[in-house]
Amino acid sequence: MEATTLNEAQLEMLKLMSVIKTPEELAELKQAISDHFARKAAEEIDRMWADGRLTEERVESFRHLHERTPYRP
């Protein structure tokens, strides 16, 4: 079996997990992490709008986008 090397962020999360004692605390942590990544995504979308990489036309084109992985029997 191949050994897995954890990065610095993963190690920090493991340390943090040691203080989580209840399901409620875990839910709060998960929400905080979710909020962090939602904020980062919103910031990137704002940057894309500001520099013209994202436009109304581009967003509208996503409505008709059908990218699916072909499945083989």
ChimeraX attribute file (.defattr): number of C-alpha atoms within 10 A of each C-alpha:
attribute: neighborCount
match mode: 1-to-1
recipient: residues
	/A:1	3
	/A:2	4
	/A:3	5
	/A:4	6
	/A:5	8
	/A:6	10
	/A:7	8
	/A:8	9
	/A:9	9
	/A:10	11
	/A:11	12
	/A:12	11
	/A:13	10
	/A:14	12
	/A:15	11
	/A:16	11
	/A:17	13
	/A:18	8
	/A:19	10
	/A:20	14
	/A:21	9
	/A:22	9
	/A:23	9
	/A:24	10
	/A:25	13
	/A:26	14
	/A:27	12
	/A:28	13
	/A:29	15
	/A:30	12
	/A:31	12
	/A:32	12
	/A:33	12
	/A:34	12
	/A:35	12
	/A:36	11
	/A:37	12
	/A:38	12
	/A:39	12
	/A:40	12
	/A:41	12
	/A:42	11
	/A:43	12
	/A:44	12
	/A:45	13
	/A:46	13
	/A:47	13
	/A:48	13
	/A:49	13
	/A:50	11
	/A:51	9
	/A:52	9
	/A:53	10
	/A:54	14
	/A:55	13
	/A:56	8
	/A:57	8
	/A:58	10
	/A:59	10
	/A:60	10
	/A:61	10
	/A:62	9
	/A:63	8
	/A:64	8
	/A:65	8
	/A:66	7
	/A:67	6
	/A:68	6
	/A:69	6
	/A:70	6
	/A:71	5
	/A:72	4
	/A:73	3
